[in-house]
Amino acid sequence: MPYRGAGPALLDVIAGRIDLQFENAPSVLGHVRGGDLRGVAVGSAKRSSLFPDLPTIGDSWFGVLAPAKTPRAVVDKINAAVNKAIADVAVRKQMDALGVELIGGTPDQFAAFLKARMDELKTVSKTANLVPQ
């Protein structure tokens, strides 16, 4: 069921109006530690340092995107700023505490990653008969 953000969805899980929610670790960390929510699994390829007892069920990610017609020079400038920020020791420490693994890279590497994920999802969708063959 669609929600307008993590907050309303998490309130409904805590209240028992819905049974489960897929959410990122920083959004649920306090609720899990406080006992309001119980973690079932993490959406990463390896176990989370925040939730080491939970099994993994895949890989989730975040990325920085811009409109398709954004000039490459602007994209490169944004990319350089993001890579600089995620290389900062204080930023890394804070993100580690939230269970966020920072990777970085180039716009071309991210584009290749996105293409590979889309190809993978197309294959899964066809195999599961979720889209017309």
DRENTORKOL-3810 file (N, C-alpha, C; in nm, 4 decimals):
REM DRENTORKOL-3810
@n.u->0.0842; n.v->-0.1157; n.w->0.0000; ca.u->0.0000; ca.v->0.0000; ca.w->0.0000; c.u->0.0897; c.v->0.1234; c.w->0.0000
@n.u->0.0628; n.v->0.2191; n.w->-0.0847; ca.u->0.1480; ca.v->0.3382; ca.w->-0.0923; c.u->0.1299; c.v->0.4298; c.w->0.0289
@n.u->0.2399; n.v->0.4896; n.w->0.0701; ca.u->0.2407; ca.v->0.5856; ca.w->0.1811; c.u->0.3153; c.v->0.7099; c.w->0.1386
@n.u->0.2885; n.v->0.8190; n.w->0.2037; ca.u->0.3599; ca.v->0.9448; ca.w->0.1795; c.u->0.4788; c.v->0.9552; c.w->0.2739
@n.u->0.5694; n.v->0.8589; n.w->0.2633; ca.u->0.6910; ca.v->0.8618; ca.w->0.3435; c.u->0.6960; c.v->0.7517; c.w->0.4475
@n.u->0.8161; n.v->0.7374; n.w->0.5047; ca.u->0.8407; ca.v->0.6325; ca.w->0.6033; c.u->0.7619; c.v->0.6542; c.w->0.7315
@n.u->0.7502; n.v->0.7794; n.w->0.7754; ca.u->0.6837; ca.v->0.8075; ca.w->0.9030; c.u->0.5440; c.v->0.7496; c.w->0.9144
@n.u->0.4538; n.v->0.7845; n.w->0.8227; ca.u->0.3178; ca.v->0.7305; ca.w->0.8321; c.u->0.3129; c.v->0.5777; c.w->0.8216
@n.u->0.3976; n.v->0.5202; n.w->0.7370; ca.u->0.3994; ca.v->0.3741; ca.w->0.7229; c.u->0.4460; c.v->0.3083; c.w->0.8521
@n.u->0.5518; n.v->0.3630; n.w->0.9115; ca.u->0.6035; ca.v->0.3051; ca.w->1.0352; c.u->0.5025; c.v->0.3170; c.w->1.1484
@n.u->0.4302; n.v->0.4292; n.w->1.1533; ca.u->0.3262; ca.v->0.4435; ca.w->1.2557; c.u->0.2195; c.v->0.3353; c.w->1.2406
@n.u->0.1843; n.v->0.3023; n.w->1.1157; ca.u->0.0843; ca.v->0.1980; ca.w->1.0935; c.u->0.1374; c.v->0.0590; c.w->1.1287
@n.u->0.2660; n.v->0.0341; n.w->1.1070; ca.u->0.3241; ca.v->-0.0947; ca.w->1.1479; c.u->0.3233; c.v->-0.1035; c.w->1.3006
@n.u->0.3703; n.v->0.0010; n.w->1.3663; ca.u->0.3756; ca.v->0.0018; ca.w->1.5131; c.u->0.2363; c.v->-0.0156; c.w->1.5729
@n.u->0.1367; n.v->0.0468; n.w->1.5107; ca.u->-0.0012; ca.v->0.0380; ca.w->1.5602; c.u->-0.0688; c.v->-0.0932; c.w->1.5231
@n.u->-0.0047; n.v->-0.1734; n.w->1.4355; ca.u->-0.0630; ca.v->-0.3008; ca.w->1.3961; c.u->-0.1633; c.v->-0.2920; c.w->1.2827
@n.u->-0.1711; n.v->-0.1756; n.w->1.2165; ca.u->-0.2651; ca.v->-0.1610; ca.w->1.1044; c.u->-0.2131; c.v->-0.2261; c.w->0.9768
@n.u->-0.0797; n.v->-0.2395; n.w->0.9651; ca.u->-0.0207; ca.v->-0.3173; ca.w->0.8567; c.u->0.0828; c.v->-0.4109; c.w->0.9199
@n.u->0.1116; n.v->-0.5192; n.w->0.8511; ca.u->0.1956; ca.v->-0.6241; ca.w->0.9094; c.u->0.3446; c.v->-0.6032; c.w->0.8918
@n.u->0.3832; n.v->-0.5337; n.w->0.7855; ca.u->0.5249; ca.v->-0.5223; ca.w->0.7601; c.u->0.5556; c.v->-0.4071; c.w->0.6681
@n.u->0.6782; n.v->-0.3571; n.w->0.6753; ca.u->0.7217; ca.v->-0.2438; ca.w->0.5936; c.u->0.8679; c.v->-0.2650; c.w->0.5575
@n.u->0.9029; n.v->-0.2439; n.w->0.4331; ca.u->1.0421; ca.v->-0.2412; ca.w->0.3900; c.u->1.0898; c.v->-0.0979; c.w->0.4079
@n.u->1.1932; n.v->-0.0789; n.w->0.4881; ca.u->1.2402; ca.v->0.0560; ca.w->0.5168; c.u->1.3907; c.v->0.0548; c.w->0.5373
@n.u->1.4540; n.v->0.1704; n.w->0.5224; ca.u->1.5994; ca.v->0.1754; ca.w->0.5396; c.u->1.6358; c.v->0.1800; c.w->0.6878
@n.u->1.7564; n.v->0.1338; n.w->0.7176; ca.u->1.8015; ca.v->0.1191; ca.w->0.8565; c.u->1.7927; c.v->0.2484; c.w->0.9377
@n.u->1.8381; n.v->0.3627; n.w->0.8858; ca.u->1.8296; ca.v->0.4844; ca.w->0.9681; c.u->1.6879; c.v->0.5193; c.w->1.0116
@n.u->1.5878; n.v->0.4882; n.w->0.9292; ca.u->1.4488; ca.v->0.5206; ca.w->0.9633; c.u->1.3931; c.v->0.4334; c.w->1.0751
@n.u->1.4445; n.v->0.3109; n.w->1.0878; ca.u->1.3866; ca.v->0.2180; ca.w->1.1858; c.u->1.4765; c.v->0.1889; c.w->1.3050
@n.u->1.5995; n.v->0.2328; n.w->1.3005; ca.u->1.6974; ca.v->0.1981; ca.w->1.4033; c.u->1.6457; c.v->0.2248; c.w->1.5448
@n.u->1.5969; n.v->0.3446; n.w->1.5690; ca.u->1.5468; ca.v->0.3787; ca.w->1.7019; c.u->1.4276; c.v->0.2944; c.w->1.7430
@n.u->1.3387; n.v->0.2662; n.w->1.6486; ca.u->1.2195; ca.v->0.1863; ca.w->1.6784; c.u->1.2559; c.v->0.0413; c.w->1.7097
@n.u->1.3548; n.v->-0.0120; n.w->1.6378; ca.u->1.3978; ca.v->-0.1498; ca.w->1.6643; c.u->1.4676; c.v->-0.1562; c.w->1.7997
@n.u->1.5594; n.v->-0.0632; n.w->1.8230; ca.u->1.6308; ca.v->-0.0611; ca.w->1.9517; c.u->1.5361; c.v->-0.0359; c.w->2.0681
@n.u->1.4302; n.v->0.0419; n.w->2.0444; ca.u->1.3332; ca.v->0.0716; ca.w->2.1493; c.u->1.2285; c.v->-0.0367; c.w->2.1698
@n.u->1.2270; n.v->-0.1356; n.w->2.0824; ca.u->1.1332; ca.v->-0.2457; ca.w->2.0970; c.u->0.9977; c.v->-0.2253; c.w->2.0320
@n.u->0.9795; n.v->-0.1133; n.w->1.9612; ca.u->0.8517; ca.v->-0.0896; ca.w->1.8928; c.u->0.8387; c.v->-0.1728; c.w->1.7657
@n.u->0.9518; n.v->-0.2042; n.w->1.7036; ca.u->0.9534; ca.v->-0.2841; ca.w->1.5812; c.u->1.0514; c.v->-0.3992; c.w->1.5978
@n.u->1.0266; n.v->-0.5056; n.w->1.5221; ca.u->1.1182; ca.v->-0.6189; ca.w->1.5204; c.u->1.1711; c.v->-0.6342; c.w->1.3788
@n.u->1.3025; n.v->-0.6331; n.w->1.3663; ca.u->1.3629; ca.v->-0.6527; ca.w->1.2357; c.u->1.3465; c.v->-0.7967; c.w->1.1904
@n.u->1.3247; n.v->-0.8133; n.w->1.0603; ca.u->1.3078; ca.v->-0.9469; ca.w->1.0031; c.u->1.4278; c.v->-0.9822; c.w->0.9163
@n.u->1.4765; n.v->-0.8863; n.w->0.8384; ca.u->1.5906; ca.v->-0.9087; ca.w->0.7488; c.u->1.6439; c.v->-0.7727; c.w->0.7063
@n.u->1.7644; n.v->-0.7735; n.w->0.6512; ca.u->1.8220; ca.v->-0.6509; ca.w->0.5957; c.u->1.8346; c.v->-0.6656; c.w->0.4450
@n.u->1.8130; n.v->-0.5551; n.w->0.3748; ca.u->1.8188; ca.v->-0.5559; ca.w->0.2289; c.u->1.9572; c.v->-0.5222; c.w->0.1789
@n.u->2.0533; n.v->-0.6046; n.w->0.2130; ca.u->2.1898; ca.v->-0.5819; ca.w->0.1682; c.u->2.2534; c.v->-0.7150; c.w->0.1317
@n.u->2.3649; n.v->-0.7072; n.w->0.0635; ca.u->2.4335; ca.v->-0.8293; ca.w->0.0225; c.u->2.5091; c.v->-0.8940; c.w->0.1383
@n.u->2.5423; n.v->-0.8142; n.w->0.2395; ca.u->2.6116; ca.v->-0.8692; ca.w->0.3566; c.u->2.5383; c.v->-0.8252; c.w->0.4828
@n.u->2.5642; n.v->-0.8934; n.w->0.5906; ca.u->2.4982; ca.v->-0.8612; ca.w->0.7167; c.u->2.5314; c.v->-0.7202; c.w->0.7624
@n.u->2.4354; n.v->-0.6578; n.w->0.8278; ca.u->2.4504; ca.v->-0.5213; ca.w->0.8768; c.u->2.5214; c.v->-0.5211; c.w->1.0114
@n.u->2.6122; n.v->-0.4261; n.w->1.0288; ca.u->2.6778; ca.v->-0.4125; ca.w->1.1593; c.u->2.5782; c.v->-0.3655; c.w->1.2653
@n.u->2.4707; n.v->-0.2990; n.w->1.2224; ca.u->2.3680; ca.v->-0.2548; ca.w->1.3174; c.u->2.2750; c.v->-0.3676; c.w->1.3592
@n.u->2.2524; n.v->-0.4609; n.w->1.2674; ca.u->2.1620; ca.v->-0.5729; ca.w->1.2930; c.u->2.2304; c.v->-0.7037; c.w->1.2531
@n.u->2.3385; n.v->-0.7412; n.w->1.3206; ca.u->2.4180; ca.v->-0.8565; ca.w->1.2779; c.u->2.3448; c.v->-0.9899; c.w->1.2846
@n.u->2.2374; n.v->-0.9980; n.w->1.3620; ca.u->2.1642; ca.v->-1.1235; ca.w->1.3746; c.u->2.0589; c.v->-1.1427; c.w->1.2666
@n.u->2.0331; n.v->-1.0382; n.w->1.1878; ca.u->1.9302; ca.v->-1.0493; ca.w->1.0842; c.u->1.9883; c.v->-1.1044; c.w->0.9547
@n.u->1.9149; n.v->-1.1931; n.w->0.8883; ca.u->1.9619; ca.v->-1.2444; ca.w->0.7590; c.u->1.9509; c.v->-1.1369; c.w->0.6499
@n.u->2.0180; n.v->-1.1603; n.w->0.5396; ca.u->2.0114; ca.v->-1.0686; ca.w->0.4260; c.u->1.9097; c.v->-1.1201; c.w->0.3248
@n.u->1.8472; n.v->-1.0277; n.w->0.2518; ca.u->1.7489; ca.v->-1.0673; ca.w->0.1494; c.u->1.7726; c.v->-0.9950; c.w->0.0182
@n.u->1.8898; n.v->-0.9444; n.w->-0.0049; ca.u->1.9155; ca.v->-0.8753; ca.w->-0.1304; c.u->2.0044; c.v->-0.7557; c.w->-0.1095
@n.u->1.9876; n.v->-0.6604; n.w->-0.1947; ca.u->2.0744; ca.v->-0.5439; ca.w->-0.1887; c.u->1.9929; c.v->-0.4188; c.w->-0.2189
@n.u->1.9942; n.v->-0.3240; n.w->-0.1277; ca.u->1.9271; ca.v->-0.1964; ca.w->-0.1522; c.u->2.0342; c.v->-0.0892; c.w->-0.1697
@n.u->1.9963; n.v->0.0220; n.w->-0.2317; ca.u->2.0953; ca.v->0.1256; ca.w->-0.2592; c.u->2.0259; c.v->0.2601; c.w->-0.2715
@n.u->2.1059; n.v->0.3631; n.w->-0.2595; ca.u->2.0617; ca.v->0.5003; ca.w->-0.2831; c.u->2.1573; c.v->0.5619; c.w->-0.3837
@n.u->2.1108; n.v->0.6555; n.w->-0.4623; ca.u->2.1973; ca.v->0.7243; ca.w->-0.5567; c.u->2.1516; c.v->0.8676; c.w->-0.5748
@n.u->2.2390; n.v->0.9472; n.w->-0.6302; ca.u->2.2062; ca.v->1.0861; ca.w->-0.6606; c.u->2.1749; c.v->1.0933; c.w->-0.8094
@n.u->2.0571; n.v->1.1447; n.w->-0.8418; ca.u->2.0121; ca.v->1.1529; ca.w->-0.9810; c.u->1.9789; c.v->1.2977; c.w->-1.0151
@n.u->1.9903; n.v->1.3308; n.w->-1.1423; ca.u->1.9564; ca.v->1.4635; ca.w->-1.1928; c.u->1.8709; c.v->1.4458; c.w->-1.3181
@n.u->1.7990; n.v->1.5496; n.w->-1.3592; ca.u->1.7212; ca.v->1.5387; ca.w->-1.4839; c.u->1.8098; c.v->1.4962; c.w->-1.6012
@n.u->1.7533; n.v->1.4207; n.w->-1.6941; ca.u->1.8287; ca.v->1.3628; ca.w->-1.8056; c.u->1.9049; c.v->1.4662; c.w->-1.8882
@n.u->1.8534; n.v->1.5855; n.w->-1.8999; ca.u->1.9186; ca.v->1.6862; ca.w->-1.9848; c.u->2.0168; c.v->1.7748; c.w->-1.9089
@n.u->2.0529; n.v->1.7357; n.w->-1.7878; ca.u->2.1514; ca.v->1.8128; ca.w->-1.7117; c.u->2.2859; c.v->1.8071; c.w->-1.7831
@n.u->2.3503; n.v->1.9211; n.w->-1.8071; ca.u->2.4805; ca.v->1.9195; ca.w->-1.8753; c.u->2.5832; c.v->1.8345; c.w->-1.8005
@n.u->2.6668; n.v->1.7633; n.w->-1.8767; ca.u->2.7654; ca.v->1.6737; ca.w->-1.8168; c.u->2.8568; c.v->1.7486; c.w->-1.7193
@n.u->2.8916; n.v->1.8736; n.w->-1.7484; ca.u->2.9787; ca.v->1.9500; ca.w->-1.6592; c.u->2.9137; c.v->1.9687; c.w->-1.5222
@n.u->2.7824; n.v->1.9875; n.w->-1.5214; ca.u->2.7098; ca.v->2.0034; ca.w->-1.3950; c.u->2.7051; c.v->1.8691; c.w->-1.3214
@n.u->2.6780; n.v->1.7618; n.w->-1.3953; ca.u->2.6765; ca.v->1.6277; ca.w->-1.3364; c.u->2.8125; c.v->1.5967; c.w->-1.2740
@n.u->2.9189; n.v->1.6275; n.w->-1.3468; ca.u->3.0537; ca.v->1.6007; ca.w->-1.2948; c.u->3.0839; c.v->1.6832; c.w->-1.1701
@n.u->3.0356; n.v->1.8063; n.w->-1.1667; ca.u->3.0576; ca.v->1.8914; ca.w->-1.0496; c.u->2.9833; c.v->1.8363; c.w->-0.9281
@n.u->2.8590; n.v->1.7949; n.w->-0.9480; ca.u->2.7811; ca.v->1.7344; ca.w->-0.8391; c.u->2.8482; c.v->1.6055; c.w->-0.7929
@n.u->2.8910; n.v->1.5234; n.w->-0.8881; ca.u->2.9575; ca.v->1.3976; ca.w->-0.8553; c.u->3.0838; c.v->1.4208; c.w->-0.7727
@n.u->3.1628; n.v->1.5191; n.w->-0.8108; ca.u->3.2855; ca.v->1.5498; ca.w->-0.7367; c.u->3.2518; c.v->1.5929; c.w->-0.5938
@n.u->3.1465; n.v->1.6725; n.w->-0.5781; ca.u->3.1077; ca.v->1.7187; ca.w->-0.4450; c.u->3.0581; c.v->1.6019; c.w->-0.3588
@n.u->2.9815; n.v->1.5122; n.w->-0.4188; ca.u->2.9319; ca.v->1.3959; ca.w->-0.3443; c.u->3.0488; c.v->1.3064; c.w->-0.3037
@n.u->3.1392; n.v->1.2792; n.w->-0.3967; ca.u->3.2541; ca.v->1.1943; ca.w->-0.3641; c.u->3.3415; c.v->1.2573; c.w->-0.2562
@n.u->3.3564; n.v->1.3899; n.w->-0.2600; ca.u->3.4339; ca.v->1.4586; ca.w->-0.1574; c.u->3.3655; c.v->1.4442; c.w->-0.0212
@n.u->3.2344; n.v->1.4614; n.w->-0.0192; ca.u->3.1593; ca.v->1.4509; ca.w->0.1064; c.u->3.1686; c.v->1.3110; c.w->0.1651
@n.u->3.1532; n.v->1.2090; n.w->0.0818; ca.u->3.1541; ca.v->1.0732; ca.w->0.1369; c.u->3.2942; c.v->1.0251; c.w->0.1711
@n.u->3.3959; n.v->1.0982; n.w->0.1293; ca.u->3.5333; ca.v->1.0658; ca.w->0.1691; c.u->3.5689; c.v->1.1284; c.w->0.3039
@n.u->3.4870; n.v->1.2221; n.w->0.3491; ca.u->3.5124; ca.v->1.2905; ca.w->0.4757; c.u->3.4961; c.v->1.1931; c.w->0.5926
@n.u->3.5940; n.v->1.1902; n.w->0.6815; ca.u->3.5949; ca.v->1.0966; ca.w->0.7943; c.u->3.4715; c.v->1.1140; c.w->0.8829
@n.u->3.4323; n.v->1.2376; n.w->0.9095; ca.u->3.3158; ca.v->1.2626; ca.w->0.9957; c.u->3.1870; c.v->1.2122; c.w->0.9311
@n.u->3.1749; n.v->1.2317; n.w->0.8011; ca.u->3.0561; ca.v->1.1837; ca.w->0.7289; c.u->3.0528; c.v->1.0313; c.w->0.7329
@n.u->3.1668; n.v->0.9692; n.w->0.7055; ca.u->3.1735; ca.v->0.8227; ca.w->0.7070; c.u->3.1376; c.v->0.7665; c.w->0.8442
@n.u->3.1881; n.v->0.8304; n.w->0.9489; ca.u->3.1600; ca.v->0.7847; ca.w->1.0848; c.u->3.0106; c.v->0.7928; c.w->1.1138
@n.u->2.9495; n.v->0.9042; n.w->1.0759; ca.u->2.8060; ca.v->0.9208; ca.w->1.0995; c.u->2.7247; c.v->0.8203; c.w->1.0192
@n.u->2.7606; n.v->0.7988; n.w->0.8941; ca.u->2.6868; ca.v->0.7038; ca.w->0.8116; c.u->2.7075; c.v->0.5600; c.w->0.8585
@n.u->2.8290; n.v->0.5274; n.w->0.9036; ca.u->2.8539; ca.v->0.3947; ca.w->0.9596; c.u->2.7628; c.v->0.3688; c.w->1.0791
@n.u->2.7444; n.v->0.4708; n.w->1.1623; ca.u->2.6584; ca.v->0.4576; ca.w->1.2803; c.u->2.5134; c.v->0.4315; c.w->1.2424
@n.u->2.4750; n.v->0.4746; n.w->1.1224; ca.u->2.3383; ca.v->0.4525; ca.w->1.0728; c.u->2.3264; c.v->0.3257; c.w->0.9888
@n.u->2.4387; n.v->0.2560; n.w->0.9700; ca.u->2.4363; ca.v->0.1345; ca.w->0.8901; c.u->2.4388; c.v->0.1594; c.w->0.7416
@n.u->2.4848; n.v->0.2768; n.w->0.6995; ca.u->2.4894; ca.v->0.3130; ca.w->0.5581; c.u->2.6321; c.v->0.2956; c.w->0.5078
@n.u->2.6492; n.v->0.2122; n.w->0.4059; ca.u->2.7800; ca.v->0.1921; ca.w->0.3442; c.u->2.7942; c.v->0.2888; c.w->0.2276
@n.u->2.8933; n.v->0.3753; n.w->0.2329; ca.u->2.9153; ca.v->0.4744; ca.w->0.1276; c.u->3.0110; c.v->0.4183; c.w->0.0243
@n.u->2.9764; n.v->0.4321; n.w->-0.1041; ca.u->3.0591; ca.v->0.3749; ca.w->-0.2094; c.u->3.1204; c.v->0.4822; c.w->-0.2975
@n.u->3.0420; n.v->0.5679; n.w->-0.3559; ca.u->3.0957; ca.v->0.6691; ca.w->-0.4466; c.u->3.1280; c.v->0.6102; c.w->-0.5832
@n.u->3.1893; n.v->0.6910; n.w->-0.6680; ca.u->3.2245; ca.v->0.6473; ca.w->-0.8024; c.u->3.1970; c.v->0.7561; c.w->-0.9036
@n.u->3.1933; n.v->0.7160; n.w->-1.0299; ca.u->3.1718; ca.v->0.8104; ca.w->-1.1380; c.u->3.0279; c.v->0.8020; c.w->-1.1901
@n.u->2.9831; n.v->0.9045; n.w->-1.2614; ca.u->2.8497; ca.v->0.8972; ca.w->-1.3220; c.u->2.8370; c.v->0.7776; c.w->-1.4179
@n.u->2.9432; n.v->0.7475; n.w->-1.4909; ca.u->2.9379; ca.v->0.6352; ca.w->-1.5847; c.u->2.9268; c.v->0.5013; c.w->-1.5115
@n.u->2.9961; n.v->0.4880; n.w->-1.3993; ca.u->2.9841; ca.v->0.3655; ca.w->-1.3199; c.u->2.8425; c.v->0.3492; c.w->-1.2661
@n.u->2.7839; n.v->0.4592; n.w->-1.2206; ca.u->2.6476; ca.v->0.4528; ca.w->-1.1680; c.u->2.5483; c.v->0.4214; c.w->-1.2800
@n.u->2.5681; n.v->0.4803; n.w->-1.3967; ca.u->2.4809; ca.v->0.4513; ca.w->-1.5111; c.u->2.4882; c.v->0.3025; c.w->-1.5476
@n.u->2.6076; n.v->0.2458; n.w->-1.5462; ca.u->2.6236; ca.v->0.1030; ca.w->-1.5763; c.u->2.5547; c.v->0.0175; c.w->-1.4695
@n.u->2.5684; n.v->0.0577; n.w->-1.3439; ca.u->2.5012; ca.v->-0.0126; ca.w->-1.2348; c.u->2.3495; c.v->-0.0101; c.w->-1.2555
@n.u->2.2947; n.v->0.1084; n.w->-1.2862; ca.u->2.1504; ca.v->0.1210; ca.w->-1.3069; c.u->2.1025; c.v->0.0370; c.w->-1.4242
@n.u->2.1798; n.v->0.0367; n.w->-1.5339; ca.u->2.1423; ca.v->-0.0448; ca.w->-1.6496; c.u->2.1404; c.v->-0.1927; c.w->-1.6139
@n.u->2.2415; n.v->-0.2379; n.w->-1.5415; ca.u->2.2470; ca.v->-0.3782; ca.w->-1.5014; c.u->2.1296; c.v->-0.4148; c.w->-1.4113
@n.u->2.0940; n.v->-0.3250; n.w->-1.3178; ca.u->1.9806; ca.v->-0.3524; ca.w->-1.2297; c.u->1.8501; c.v->-0.3581; c.w->-1.3092
@n.u->1.8331; n.v->-0.2655; n.w->-1.4047; ca.u->1.7117; ca.v->-0.2655; ca.w->-1.4861; c.u->1.7013; c.v->-0.3930; c.w->-1.5695
@n.u->1.8128; n.v->-0.4350; n.w->-1.6279; ca.u->1.8144; ca.v->-0.5595; ca.w->-1.7045; c.u->1.7769; c.v->-0.6783; c.w->-1.6158
@n.u->1.8312; n.v->-0.6793; n.w->-1.4953; ca.u->1.8011; ca.v->-0.7860; ca.w->-1.3999; c.u->1.6526; c.v->-0.7859; c.w->-1.3644
@n.u->1.5967; n.v->-0.6680; n.w->-1.3381; ca.u->1.4553; ca.v->-0.6592; ca.w->-1.3023; c.u->1.3643; c.v->-0.6987; c.w->-1.4185
@n.u->1.4049; n.v->-0.6661; n.w->-1.5407; ca.u->1.3267; ca.v->-0.7083; ca.w->-1.6576; c.u->1.3230; c.v->-0.8604; c.w->-1.6663
@n.u->1.4380; n.v->-0.9233; n.w->-1.6452; ca.u->1.4457; ca.v->-1.0696; ca.w->-1.6506; c.u->1.3586; c.v->-1.1318; c.w->-1.5415
@n.u->1.3682; n.v->-1.0812; n.w->-1.4211; ca.u->1.2881; ca.v->-1.1333; ca.w->-1.3097; c.u->1.1397; c.v->-1.1136; c.w->-1.3381
@n.u->1.1019; n.v->-0.9953; n.w->-1.3877; ca.u->0.9616; ca.v->-0.9668; ca.w->-1.4171; c.u->0.9057; c.v->-1.0606; c.w->-1.5231
@n.u->0.9835; n.v->-1.0873; n.w->-1.6266; ca.u->0.9379; ca.v->-1.1787; ca.w->-1.7321; c.u->0.9283; c.v->-1.3211; c.w->-1.6797
@n.u->1.0285; n.v->-1.3633; n.w->-1.6023; ca.u->1.0297; ca.v->-1.4981; ca.w->-1.5478; c.u->0.9102; c.v->-1.5213; c.w->-1.4555
@n.u->0.8741; n.v->-1.4196; n.w->-1.3797; ca.u->0.7620; ca.v->-1.4301; ca.w->-1.2861; c.u->0.6290; c.v->-1.3945; c.w->-1.3512
@n.u->0.6296; n.v->-1.3744; n.w->-1.4826; ca.u->0.5084; ca.v->-1.3374; ca.w->-1.5565; c.u->0.4414; c.v->-1.2121; c.w->-1.5021
@n.u->0.5237; n.v->-1.1134; n.w->-1.4648; ca.u->0.4708; ca.v->-0.9868; ca.w->-1.4156; c.u->0.4490; c.v->-0.8870; c.w->-1.5278
@n.u->0.5054; n.v->-0.9143; n.w->-1.6441; ca.u->0.4890; ca.v->-0.8274; ca.w->-1.7610; c.u->0.4555; c.v->-0.9161; c.w->-1.8805
@n.u->0.3880; n.v->-0.8604; n.w->-1.9796; ca.u->0.3569; ca.v->-0.9397; ca.w->-2.0989; c.u->0.4852; c.v->-0.9881; c.w->-2.1669
@n.u->0.4825; n.v->-1.1127; n.w->-2.2132; ca.u->0.6002; ca.v->-1.1714; ca.w->-2.2797; c.u->0.6127; c.v->-1.1233; c.w->-2.4219
END
